[in-house]
Amino acid sequence: QRCVDDGHHSLAVKCFAKARRMLSAVGHVASFEGIRTESALIMRNLNKQLTARLQDEAHLDAEMLGDTIYLLLKLQGNEESLLKEYLSRRRRDIHERMAAFVSSVPKAAEAG
């Protein structure tokens, strides 16, 4: 929970994956059930936060977008829709950058 609260989402997901493997190795021992339940709840809440970030912020920078998509994939997100979202946003960003570049370059044909 502390990792999530401190904004270290990648570390939180990494620790959760490790804990999940360890917990599955001990089976369904009752003393570990609380840990399993609490960690799953924390990750569900993180998933909601990341999904909200993706929906609320139309123009995430490339790094934040990539990190968000990656973490959602690690949290068992829908791979097809997440990858489509990522590619769509990156394509739109590239087109916007190209349009800005083209409009800022003096037109050689008009100058000549």
C-alpha positions in Angstrom: 0.0 0.0 0.0 2.8 2.4 0.8 4.3 2.1 -2.7 0.9 3.0 -4.2 0.4 5.9 -1.8 3.9 7.2 -2.6 3.3 7.0 -6.3 5.7 4.1 -6.9 3.2 2.2 -9.0 5.7 0.1 -10.9 7.3 -1.1 -7.6 3.9 -1.9 -6.2 3.0 -4.1 -9.2 6.3 -5.8 -9.0 5.9 -6.6 -5.3 2.4 -7.8 -5.9 3.5 -10.2 -8.6 6.2 -11.6 -6.3 3.8 -11.8 -3.4 1.2 -13.5 -5.6 3.7 -16.2 -6.6 4.7 -16.8 -3.0 1.1 -16.9 -1.8 0.2 -19.4 -4.5 3.1 -21.6 -3.4 1.6 -21.9 0.1 -1.8 -22.7 -1.3 -4.9 -21.6 0.6 -3.5 -21.6 4.1 -6.0 -19.6 6.2 -3.4 -17.4 7.8 -2.3 -16.0 4.4 -5.8 -15.4 3.1 -6.0 -11.9 4.6 -2.7 -11.0 2.9 -4.0 -12.3 -0.4 -7.3 -10.5 -0.1 -5.7 -7.2 1.0 -3.1 -7.2 -1.8 -5.7 -8.0 -4.4 -7.8 -5.1 -3.1 -4.8 -2.7 -3.3 -4.1 -3.8 -6.9 -7.8 -3.4 -7.9 -7.7 0.2 -6.5 -4.4 0.9 -8.4 -6.0 -0.5 -11.5 -8.9 2.0 -11.1 -6.4 4.8 -10.5 -4.4 4.0 -13.6 -7.6 3.5 -15.7 -8.9 6.9 -14.5 -5.5 8.5 -15.5 -5.8 7.0 -18.9 -9.4 8.3 -19.3 -9.0 11.7 -17.7 -5.8 12.8 -19.3 -6.1 12.9 -23.0 -2.6 14.1 -23.6 -0.3 12.0 -21.4 3.3 12.4 -22.4 4.8 9.3 -24.1 6.6 8.1 -21.1 3.6 8.4 -18.7 1.3 6.8 -21.3 3.7 3.9 -21.8 4.1 3.4 -18.1 0.4 3.5 -17.5 -0.4 1.0 -20.3 2.4 -1.3 -19.1 1.2 -1.4 -15.6 -2.4 -2.0 -16.6 -1.2 -4.9 -18.8 0.7 -6.3 -15.8 -2.5 -6.0 -13.8 -4.3 -8.3 -16.3 -5.8 -5.5 -18.3 -7.4 -6.2 -21.7 -4.3 -6.4 -23.9 -6.1 -5.8 -27.2 -7.9 -2.6 -26.1 -4.9 -1.3 -24.1 -2.5 -1.7 -27.1 -5.1 -0.1 -29.4 -5.4 2.8 -27.1 -1.6 3.2 -26.8 -1.1 3.0 -30.6 -3.9 5.4 -31.3 -2.6 8.0 -28.9 1.0 7.7 -30.1 -0.2 8.0 -33.8 -2.2 11.1 -32.9 0.8 12.6 -31.2 3.1 11.9 -34.1 0.6 13.4 -36.5 0.3 16.5 -34.3 4.1 16.9 -34.1 4.5 16.4 -37.9 1.8 19.0 -38.6 3.5 21.5 -36.2 6.8 20.9 -37.8 5.5 21.3 -41.4 3.7 24.5 -40.5 6.9 25.9 -38.9 9.2 25.2 -41.8 9.3 28.0 -44.4 7.9 27.0 -47.7 10.8 26.8 -50.1 8.5 26.9 -53.1 7.0 30.2 -52.1 10.3 31.7 -51.2 12.0 30.7 -54.4 
